[in-house]
């Protein structure tokens, strides 16, 4: 007689783990990485030594945890929260100053611009406001939203090829914008460099239909950058007209698999808002007219999109390895077709340089989610270097040494593992991360 299969008791397993001798040290590791869901567990040591004498200032050896550092909230909300905070500092500094950018940029001409993809066929839309063109009402979050009304006529090939070239379209847009601004001032592009500079920071966000659109802060500076003022004739209206002109003029030629021409450009919807003014509406309708508040909230509004994925379940997190992988994905029919189209196009020699199979999980999008021009503001590298410098200064202070002491940091670590060993550990780490993020968000809301 066969013995009955034991039933897994998740609650009992969770209780056993929390009562185990290893739990306390494990929890300390989780809290050290702020509840990261894919932590890297390391063993080894590091030393901080005086550069001149070689004396040991601080050291640590044993096992430590390091956060995964992803930007994708679907993979790790804790690390995505840190990435969004860095993105906020990067974007906000370019609007209001700080992090090496003078506060005078707050008086520069600045716009909040959204560029969208063109239509590749009608899709289900209008959640909860009025009937969709299909004749039905779709509640917010309905799986049909963003999917084609007629999948058989939807131009999936054009959509994926547009997505793959969207980074090049943005590059051409920035070139066209500088030309349009120069023309508005009666200057050549070369001569305009003696009068002004155009800088930007942009973030890509996936729409429901699986295509990205770009949110950007575009700023006009004087000839030396953010420490100088743009010419008086370069008003927000002049810059806005140049943005619309550049967006409408940008084109990029490619071909379809059957060798017919495909002309790519931006969608007709180009949204431009003046953020030099104090009454900008950032979709939440609660602006109190304070420019500093508006800049702060707008930076957060843009930064949060840097942590979003495609919106398709099980995509945006892992690369597609085979046709069998696509067949087993738990995704909508629309996203599956976009992935399949990218995979199929990626197998053709004429699209080899696009590496579409490599980016099929991103629905063909190959660009960075947050980019900026060189002089817009600080960089992620600088922000992370500041954190490392702060940690070193703390070690020097604890050792009774001046903060400007020259030191040598020696690291020697080996990877023990990545992630968690059991479902119970992952569940507890998720709860710890949620608690830490909630406390951090509450602290941000409290008056200083």
C-alpha positions as CSV (number, residue, x, y, z in Angstrom):
1,X,0.0,0.0,0.0
2,X,1.5,3.4,-1.0
3,X,2.1,5.9,1.7
4,X,0.2,9.2,1.4
5,X,2.2,12.1,0.0
6,X,2.9,14.5,2.8
7,X,1.2,17.9,2.6
8,X,3.5,20.9,2.6
9,X,2.5,23.3,5.5
10,X,3.9,26.7,4.6
11,X,2.9,28.3,7.9
12,X,4.6,25.6,9.9
13,X,7.7,25.9,7.7
14,X,7.8,29.6,8.3
15,X,7.4,29.2,12.0
16,X,10.3,26.6,12.1
17,X,12.6,28.9,10.3
18,X,11.9,31.9,12.5
19,X,12.6,29.7,15.6
20,X,15.8,28.3,14.2
21,X,19.2,29.3,15.6
22,X,20.3,30.7,12.2
23,X,17.3,33.1,11.8
24,X,18.7,36.0,13.8
25,X,21.9,36.3,11.8
26,X,20.0,35.7,8.6
27,X,17.6,38.6,9.5
28,X,20.5,40.9,10.1
29,X,21.8,40.1,6.6
30,X,18.4,40.9,5.1
31,X,18.1,44.2,7.0
32,X,21.7,45.1,5.9
33,X,20.5,45.1,2.3
34,X,17.2,46.8,3.1
35,X,15.1,43.7,2.2
36,X,16.7,43.1,-1.3
37,X,15.0,40.1,-2.9
38,X,18.1,39.0,-4.9
39,X,21.0,39.6,-2.5
40,X,24.5,38.5,-3.3
41,X,26.0,36.6,-0.3
42,X,29.8,37.0,0.0
43,X,32.6,35.7,2.1
44,X,36.0,37.4,2.4
45,X,37.4,40.6,3.9
46,X,38.2,44.2,3.3
47,X,40.8,46.5,4.8
48,X,41.2,50.3,4.9
49,X,44.9,51.2,5.3
50,X,46.7,54.5,5.7
51,X,48.3,55.3,2.3
52,X,51.5,56.6,3.8
53,X,52.3,54.3,6.7
54,X,50.3,51.3,5.7
55,X,48.7,51.1,9.1
56,X,45.4,49.3,9.3
57,X,42.5,51.8,10.0
58,X,39.5,49.5,9.7
59,X,38.8,45.9,8.5
60,X,36.1,43.4,8.3
61,X,36.1,39.7,7.5
62,X,33.5,37.0,7.3
63,X,30.2,36.9,5.5
64,X,28.4,39.9,4.2
65,X,25.5,40.6,2.0
66,X,25.3,43.0,-1.0
67,X,22.1,44.2,-2.7
68,X,21.4,43.2,-6.3
69,X,21.2,46.9,-7.5
70,X,18.5,46.3,-10.1
71,X,16.4,49.2,-11.3
72,X,13.3,47.0,-12.0
73,X,10.7,47.2,-9.2
74,X,9.2,43.9,-10.5
75,X,12.5,42.1,-9.6
76,X,13.4,43.9,-6.4
77,X,11.3,46.8,-5.0
78,X,14.0,47.7,-2.4
79,X,16.8,48.2,-4.9
80,X,14.5,49.8,-7.4
81,X,13.6,52.3,-4.6
82,X,17.3,53.2,-4.2
83,X,17.7,53.5,-8.0
84,X,14.6,55.8,-8.1
85,X,16.1,57.9,-5.3
86,X,19.3,58.3,-7.3
87,X,17.3,59.1,-10.4
88,X,15.4,61.8,-8.4
89,X,18.6,63.5,-7.3
90,X,20.0,63.4,-10.9
91,X,16.8,64.9,-12.4
92,X,16.1,67.3,-9.6
93,X,19.6,68.7,-9.6
94,X,19.2,69.6,-13.2
95,X,16.0,71.6,-12.5
96,X,16.7,73.2,-9.1
97,X,20.5,72.9,-8.6
98,X,22.6,70.9,-6.1
99,X,25.0,68.0,-6.6
100,X,27.5,70.4,-8.3
101,X,24.8,72.2,-10.3
102,X,24.2,75.9,-9.5
103,X,20.8,76.9,-8.1
104,X,20.5,79.5,-10.9
105,X,19.2,76.7,-13.2
106,X,15.9,77.1,-11.5
107,X,15.5,80.4,-13.5
108,X,16.5,78.8,-16.8
109,X,14.0,78.0,-19.5
110,X,12.8,74.5,-18.8
111,X,10.1,72.2,-20.4
112,X,8.6,68.9,-19.5
113,X,8.2,67.0,-22.8
114,X,6.6,63.7,-23.7
115,X,7.2,62.0,-27.1
116,X,5.1,59.0,-28.0
117,X,5.1,56.2,-30.6
118,X,2.9,56.4,-33.7
119,X,-0.1,54.2,-34.1
120,X,0.3,50.7,-35.6
121,X,-3.4,49.9,-35.4
122,X,-6.3,50.8,-33.1
123,X,-6.2,49.4,-29.5
124,X,-8.6,49.0,-26.6
125,X,-8.4,52.1,-24.5
126,X,-10.4,54.6,-22.3
127,X,-10.6,52.8,-19.0
128,X,-13.7,53.7,-17.0
129,X,-14.3,57.1,-18.6
130,X,-16.3,56.3,-21.7
131,X,-16.9,53.3,-24.0
132,X,-13.9,52.1,-25.9
133,X,-14.2,52.1,-29.7
134,X,-15.0,48.4,-29.4
135,X,-18.3,49.5,-27.8
136,X,-17.5,48.1,-24.3
137,X,-16.4,49.7,-21.0
138,X,-13.0,48.6,-19.7
139,X,-12.2,49.0,-16.0
140,X,-8.7,50.2,-15.0
141,X,-6.3,47.3,-15.3
142,X,-8.4,45.2,-17.7
143,X,-6.2,42.9,-19.7
144,X,-7.6,44.1,-23.0
145,X,-6.4,47.6,-22.5
146,X,-3.6,48.4,-24.9
147,X,-4.2,45.3,-27.0
148,X,-5.2,45.6,-30.7
149,X,-8.9,45.7,-31.7
150,X,-8.0,43.4,-34.6
151,X,-4.7,41.5,-33.9
152,X,-4.7,40.2,-37.5
153,X,-4.3,43.7,-39.0
154,X,-2.1,45.2,-36.3
155,X,1.4,46.1,-37.6
156,X,3.5,44.1,-35.1
157,X,6.5,44.2,-37.4
158,X,6.4,48.0,-37.6
159,X,5.8,48.3,-33.9
160,X,8.9,46.1,-33.0
161,X,11.1,47.9,-35.6
162,X,10.0,51.3,-34.3
163,X,10.8,50.2,-30.8
164,X,14.2,48.9,-31.8
165,X,15.0,52.3,-33.4
166,X,13.5,54.6,-30.8
167,X,16.9,55.4,-29.3
168,X,18.1,56.5,-32.7
169,X,14.9,58.6,-33.1
170,X,15.6,60.4,-29.8
171,X,19.2,61.1,-30.9
172,X,17.9,62.6,-34.2
173,X,15.4,64.6,-32.2
174,X,18.0,66.2,-30.1
175,X,20.0,67.2,-33.2
176,X,16.9,68.6,-34.9
177,X,16.0,70.5,-31.7
178,X,19.3,72.2,-31.5
179,X,18.9,73.2,-35.2
180,X,15.4,74.5,-34.6
181,X,16.5,76.6,-31.6
182,X,19.4,78.0,-33.5
183,X,17.1,78.9,-36.4
184,X,14.7,80.6,-34.0
185,X,17.5,82.9,-33.0
186,X,18.7,83.6,-36.5
187,X,21.9,81.6,-35.9
188,X,23.7,78.7,-37.4
189,X,24.1,75.6,-35.2
190,X,27.8,76.3,-34.9
191,X,27.3,79.9,-34.0
192,X,24.6,79.1,-31.5
193,X,27.3,77.5,-29.2
194,X,28.5,81.0,-28.3
195,X,25.0,81.9,-27.1
196,X,23.3,78.8,-25.6
197,X,23.4,75.1,-24.7
198,X,20.5,72.7,-24.7
199,X,20.5,69.9,-22.2
200,X,18.1,67.2,-21.1
201,X,17.3,64.2,-18.9
202,X,14.9,61.6,-20.3
203,X,13.2,58.4,-19.0
204,X,11.5,55.7,-21.1
205,X,8.1,54.3,-20.0
206,X,6.2,51.5,-21.5
207,X,2.6,52.3,-22.5
208,X,-0.1,49.7,-22.2
209,X,0.3,48.8,-25.9
210,X,3.9,47.7,-25.2
211,X,5.6,50.6,-26.8
212,X,7.8,53.1,-25.0
213,X,7.3,56.8,-24.8
214,X,9.8,59.3,-23.5
215,X,9.4,61.8,-20.7
216,X,12.1,64.5,-20.7
217,X,13.1,67.6,-18.9
218,X,14.7,69.9,-21.5
219,X,16.6,73.0,-20.3
220,X,18.1,75.9,-22.1
221,X,21.4,77.3,-20.6
222,X,23.8,80.0,-21.5
223,X,27.0,79.3,-23.6
224,X,29.0,77.9,-20.6
225,X,26.2,75.6,-19.4
226,X,24.1,75.7,-16.2
227,X,26.2,78.4,-14.6
228,X,25.1,80.9,-17.3
229,X,21.7,82.2,-18.5
230,X,20.2,81.6,-21.9
231,X,19.6,84.5,-24.3
232,X,16.5,86.5,-23.4
233,X,14.9,85.7,-26.8
234,X,14.9,81.9,-25.9
235,X,11.6,82.0,-24.0
236,X,9.6,78.9,-23.0
237,X,7.3,79.5,-26.0
238,X,10.2,79.6,-28.4
239,X,11.7,76.4,-27.0
240,X,8.3,74.7,-27.1
241,X,7.8,75.6,-30.7
242,X,11.3,74.2,-31.5
243,X,10.4,71.0,-29.7
244,X,7.3,70.5,-31.7
245,X,9.1,71.4,-35.0
246,X,11.9,68.9,-34.2
247,X,9.5,66.1,-33.3
248,X,7.5,66.5,-36.4
249,X,10.6,66.6,-38.7
250,X,12.4,63.6,-37.4
251,X,12.3,60.5,-39.7
252,X,14.3,57.3,-40.0
253,X,14.3,54.9,-42.9
254,X,14.4,51.1,-42.6
255,X,12.9,48.2,-44.4
256,X,10.5,45.4,-43.7
257,X,11.4,41.7,-44.1
258,X,9.9,41.8,-47.6
259,X,12.3,44.7,-48.5
260,X,9.5,47.3,-48.7
261,X,10.4,50.7,-47.1
262,X,9.3,51.6,-43.6
263,X,9.4,55.2,-42.5
264,X,9.7,55.7,-38.7
265,X,8.9,58.8,-36.8
266,X,7.3,60.1,-33.6
267,X,3.6,59.9,-32.9
268,X,1.3,62.9,-33.4
269,X,0.8,63.4,-29.7
270,X,3.6,65.6,-28.4
271,X,3.0,67.0,-24.9
272,X,4.9,70.1,-23.9
273,X,4.6,71.8,-20.5
274,X,6.5,74.9,-19.2
275,X,8.1,74.1,-15.9
276,X,9.7,77.5,-15.6
277,X,6.3,78.7,-14.5
278,X,5.0,77.9,-11.0
279,X,1.6,76.6,-12.0
280,X,2.6,73.4,-13.9
281,X,0.0,70.6,-13.5
282,X,1.9,67.3,-13.0
283,X,-1.2,65.1,-13.3
284,X,-2.1,65.2,-9.6
285,X,-3.7,68.6,-9.5
286,X,-2.5,69.6,-6.0
287,X,0.3,72.1,-6.9
288,X,0.3,75.0,-4.5
289,X,2.2,77.4,-6.8
290,X,5.6,76.8,-5.1
291,X,8.2,76.2,-7.8
292,X,10.4,74.3,-5.4
293,X,7.5,71.9,-4.6
294,X,6.6,71.6,-8.3
295,X,10.2,70.8,-9.2
296,X,10.5,68.2,-6.4
297,X,7.3,66.5,-7.4
298,X,8.1,66.5,-11.1
299,X,11.5,64.9,-10.4
300,X,9.8,62.2,-8.5
301,X,7.1,61.8,-11.2
302,X,9.8,61.2,-13.8
303,X,12.1,59.1,-11.7
304,X,9.5,56.5,-10.8
305,X,9.2,55.5,-14.4
306,X,12.9,54.5,-14.5
307,X,12.0,51.5,-12.3
308,X,9.1,50.2,-14.4
309,X,9.3,47.3,-16.7
310,X,7.3,46.3,-19.8
311,X,4.1,45.6,-17.8
312,X,4.1,42.1,-19.2
313,X,4.2,39.3,-16.7
314,X,7.5,37.4,-16.7
315,X,9.1,39.7,-19.3
316,X,11.5,42.5,-18.7
317,X,13.1,40.4,-16.0
318,X,14.8,37.7,-18.0
319,X,16.1,37.2,-21.5
320,X,14.4,34.9,-24.0
321,X,16.5,31.8,-24.6
322,X,14.4,29.7,-27.0
323,X,11.1,29.3,-28.8
324,X,10.1,26.9,-26.0
325,X,10.7,29.7,-23.5
326,X,8.3,32.0,-25.4
327,X,5.7,29.2,-25.6
328,X,5.8,28.8,-21.8
329,X,5.6,32.5,-20.9
330,X,2.6,33.6,-18.8
331,X,1.8,36.8,-20.8
332,X,-1.0,38.3,-22.7
333,X,-1.6,37.4,-26.3
334,X,-0.5,40.9,-27.4
335,X,2.8,40.8,-25.5
336,X,3.4,37.3,-26.6
337,X,3.0,38.3,-30.3
338,X,5.4,41.3,-29.8
339,X,8.0,39.0,-28.2
340,X,7.5,36.4,-30.9
341,X,7.8,39.1,-33.6
342,X,11.1,40.4,-32.1
343,X,12.4,36.8,-31.9
344,X,11.5,36.1,-35.5
345,X,12.9,39.3,-36.9
346,X,16.0,38.7,-34.8
347,X,16.6,35.5,-36.8
348,X,16.9,37.5,-40.1
349,X,20.3,38.6,-41.3
350,X,19.1,42.0,-42.3
351,X,18.3,42.8,-38.7
352,X,21.4,41.3,-37.2
353,X,22.8,44.7,-35.9
354,X,19.6,45.3,-33.9
355,X,20.1,42.1,-31.8
356,X,16.4,41.7,-31.5
357,X,16.5,38.2,-30.0
358,X,18.7,39.6,-27.2
359,X,16.0,42.3,-26.5
360,X,12.9,40.2,-27.2
361,X,12.0,40.2,-23.5
362,X,11.9,44.0,-23.7
363,X,9.6,43.9,-26.7
364,X,12.4,45.1,-29.0
365,X,13.4,48.2,-27.0
366,X,17.2,48.4,-26.9
367,X,17.9,51.7,-25.2
368,X,18.7,52.8,-21.6
369,X,15.7,53.7,-19.5
370,X,17.3,56.9,-18.1
371,X,19.7,59.0,-20.2
372,X,20.9,62.6,-20.0
373,X,23.1,65.0,-21.8
374,X,26.6,65.5,-20.3
375,X,26.0,69.0,-18.7
376,X,22.5,68.4,-17.5
377,X,23.5,67.4,-13.9
378,X,25.4,64.9,-11.9
379,X,25.7,61.2,-12.8
380,X,24.8,57.9,-11.2
381,X,28.6,57.2,-10.9
382,X,29.1,60.4,-8.9
383,X,26.1,59.7,-6.6
384,X,27.4,56.2,-5.8
385,X,30.9,57.5,-5.3
386,X,29.5,60.0,-2.7
387,X,28.1,57.1,-0.8
388,X,31.4,55.2,-0.8
389,X,33.3,58.4,0.3
390,X,30.8,58.8,3.1
391,X,31.4,55.3,4.3
392,X,35.2,55.8,4.2
393,X,34.9,59.1,6.1
394,X,32.8,57.4,8.7
395,X,35.6,54.7,9.2
396,X,38.2,57.5,9.4
397,X,36.2,59.4,12.0
398,X,35.7,56.3,14.1
399,X,39.5,55.8,13.9
400,X,40.1,59.3,15.1
401,X,41.6,60.4,11.8
402,X,40.9,63.5,9.6
403,X,38.4,62.9,6.8
404,X,41.0,64.0,4.2
405,X,43.4,61.2,5.1
406,X,44.7,59.3,2.0
407,X,43.7,55.7,2.3
408,X,43.9,52.4,0.4
409,X,40.8,50.2,0.3
410,X,41.5,46.5,-0.4
411,X,38.6,44.1,-1.1
412,X,38.8,40.3,-1.4
413,X,35.4,38.7,-1.7
414,X,34.0,35.5,-3.1
415,X,30.3,34.7,-4.0
416,X,28.6,32.1,-1.8
417,X,25.2,32.5,-3.5
418,X,22.5,34.7,-4.9
419,X,18.9,35.1,-3.7
420,X,17.2,33.0,-1.0
421,X,17.2,29.2,-0.4
422,X,13.6,28.6,0.5
423,X,10.1,30.1,-0.2
424,X,9.9,31.0,3.6
425,X,13.0,33.1,3.4
426,X,11.8,34.9,0.3
427,X,8.4,35.6,2.0
428,X,10.0,36.9,5.1
429,X,12.5,39.0,3.2
430,X,9.7,40.5,1.2
431,X,7.9,41.5,4.4
432,X,11.0,43.0,5.9
433,X,11.7,45.0,2.7
434,X,8.1,46.3,2.7
435,X,8.4,47.4,6.3
436,X,11.7,49.2,5.6
437,X,10.4,51.0,2.6
438,X,7.2,52.0,4.4
439,X,9.3,53.5,7.2
440,X,11.5,55.3,4.7
441,X,8.5,56.7,2.8
442,X,6.9,57.9,6.1
443,X,10.1,59.6,7.1
444,X,10.1,61.5,3.8
445,X,6.6,62.8,4.5
446,X,7.4,64.1,8.0
447,X,8.4,67.7,8.3
448,X,12.1,68.4,8.9
